Every structure is written in C-alpha cells, then in structure tokens.
Amino acid sequence: MANDTAEPDLARLARRRIIDHMDCDDCTEDYVFLMRQGDREFGIGLTTVLAALAFAEREKAIPPLPPEWWIGINRRYR
C-alpha cells in the first residue's frame, strides 16, 4: 500500500481451508492460513492472527472480546 488514501492490496485465502499442522513435530504453528495476494502465496500462522486481533482490540479498532475468550485461547495455545 503506497499511502493511507490508496486502496489496499487485498490478501485473500488461497484455499478454502486451513492447513492443519497439529500432527507436525517440526512445525511452530498448529494452523496456517494460506493466503494469496496477486501471484504471491504466503502462510499466516494462527498465533500471528491472534496477535493481530489482540493488537486491534488494544487500539480499539474492534470491540473488546470477553475475557473468558482470551483465557480459553491462552490455555489452548500456550
């Protein structure tokens, strides 16, 4: 994105599913979203998505999620 007034380049899911890495001993993520932006494909891990969500919540860009939700996420993805 060149500046804030330009329309952003959209990244979309490259496939209609999440790549499950739960059984992978060498992987650092349980789930990876395969994204596509133009001709480029790239993965975004679930922990990155959750960190972005937490950041957006702190910046008041989204409504707050219930504390119980964050506690459940913390217990599941330590």
Buried (B, 14 or more C-beta within 10 A) or exposed (E): EEEEEEEEEEBEEBEEEEBEBEEEEEBEBBBBBBBBEEEEEEBBBBBEBBEEBBEEBEEEEEEEEEEEEBEEBEEEEE
